[in-house]
């Protein structure tokens, strides 16, 4: 494994971990499934993560082609994707919820009255939300078509989804151990890293656009 591949994998893992937010998502999962039998919670968690994986992998493999068909350049993708990730990072640092990487209040309220919450709001927008989808397309663009680098990105995504599944299954215990303060501390640390990565994506996009000569 080359240093470049390792860097791609690390950046991809950090970006996906921040945009998917396994620990934050687990806290919401615990609230939505309160009082539900453990076996049903596990089945719901597995189904939600599987559906989210299909959504995100679809954007990994076909997102760039869709953007190309729409006439959107990689420079524009890097800049807009960086801005989107920057908003996610700011939300995490300030411990706010704007609906970019989590559910909104209206979505959470609607979910309380649904018999099956695995597709909505768990799979999307909680796991495969706008931030995670944007990150998937952005990270694939960063591989420059290299198969090994793409494999690192996919590996990072699958790793984060597996961590999300584990966090869902252990949601109640995590919430009890970490508490609100612990969850916010972790979220803020990851948010700082994500904002730095987002700004770098924006810089790369602007540089690739040729606007600066």
Buried (B, 14 or more C-beta within 10 A) or exposed (E): EEEEBEEBBEBBBBBBBBBBBBBBBBBBBBEBBEEEEEEEBBEBBBBBBEBBBEBBBBBBEEBBEEBEEEEBEBBBBBBBBBBBBBBBBBBBBEBEBEBBBBBBEEBBEBBEEEEEBBBBBBBBBBBBBBBBBBBBBBBBBBBEEBEEBBBBBBEBBBBBBEBBBBBBBBBBEBBEEBEEEEBBEBBBEBBEBBBEBBBBBBEBBBEBBEEEE
